[in-house]
Amino acid sequence: VMITAGDLASLEIETQPTRTIAGENILGSGGAALQVRAIDAWTNDIAGAEISPSPDGFIFAGPSDPVRTASNGIASFGTLSTSDAGVNYRISFASGGFSTNSARFNVIPASPEDLVILQQPLGGVVGFVLTPNPEVQLTDRFGNPTTSATPYHIGVRMIGSEFTDGSTTNVTTGAAGTATFTDLIPVTNASRVVLEFDINGEPVAMSAPFDIMSTNDFQPDEVR
């Protein structure tokens, strides 16, 4: 006797998402595709039900088309992804007026590849430390701030002028992935200079242009 499934009554998530890296597919334990089962009121599997995924707290980075359930009532989602690092995300799956939410999961940043400038230089005076101190933050390729147990060496050089020999132009990132340059002292005055920051010797970020004034233009007590 062949039993035909009734109308859709509920959706059940068979494979829940686990912690994911930004830019990679959102998968379950062991790298399994997320799976959602469509069943009728008697828990019979329903084939051909169209199930649509929706992100909660983030944005999908790639295809997120609906998937139809197979003969076993299961729809598999193996290519959902996001570039947004964050916590307590979830995915809602819906079909025919019924929906269910996944377990909460986190997305961690990808490997550090770039820098964002947290504190731009606002100007400087020859012989005085640049204030406020320039500060940069490691980010992944999507712009997510990153932390790393492995210290990264962040270097800086000034294009259009130079720093004194005593200036510290290489700083190791701290636990938060930031690097602050606290004793950069320009040697010569110049207009529209920029700071070029590098990660382990590879230039990745440029500051906004700023001016270096001579001490003749300012009294020492005016320098902050």
C-alpha positions, 0 to 999 in steps of 0.5 A: 500500500502506498501512503501519500503524504498529506498537506504540509504541517511543519518544518523541522531542521535536521542539520543545524548551523555551527560556527562559521568563518566570514566568506565561507559556507554556513554548514553544520557539524563536520561540514554537512549541508544544512538540512530542513525536513517538510512533514505532514500532520502524521510526520510523513515526509513531503517531497517537492515542497519549496523551502526558502531561507532568510537571514536573521541579523546578517545578509547572505553574501551569495545565492540563497534561492529556494530549494525543493525537498527530495523524496525523503522530504529534505531540502539541503542548503550547502552554499549559504554564506555571509561576509558579516562577522557577528554573534547570535545569527540564525536562519529562518526557513519558510514554506507554504505559510510555515516557518522554523528558525535555526539555532543561533550561531556565530560568524568569526572574521576571516584571516587578517589581510587589511587595515582600517585607520581608527585614528587619522593624523590631523596635522603635525609640527616639526620636532613634535610627536604626531597627536592624536597618535595614529591608530590602525586595526587589523581587518579581514578582506571583508572589513571585519575587525579581527583579533589574532593570537599571532602578533602582526608587525605593522609598519608606517612611513610618511610620504612627503616627509620623514620621521626622526631616527628615534621614531617607532615606525614598527608596532606589534598588534595587541590582543585586540588587533590594534596598533598605535604609533605613539612617538612619530616625530616629523623632521621637515615641514611639508604639505599634504603628506600621507602615512602609508601603513603595512602588514609585515612589510606589505603596504595596505592602507593610506591615511588622509593627507595632512600638513606638517608645519614648521615650529616658526608657524606655532608656539610650543604651547600651542602644540597638542 
